[in-house]
């Protein structure tokens, strides 16, 4: 099961700090059945906000994996 995490990030010393997403801009999209489908959504979200330097959308695999016995 795949999701897309999207957010704008804090600017520090004129650079985006990719470890500090702005809480009000965080969004989850999904679930998607395949990584390909999630990648297409992430790419579309990135292009939708191409004018924002500190914006990123990335895919996240949330598939539950069975424990090794």
Secondary structure, DSSP 8 states (H G I E B T S, - for coil): -EEEEEEEEEEETTEEEEEEE-GGG-EEEEEESSHHHHHHHHHHHHHHTTT-TTEEEEEEE--------
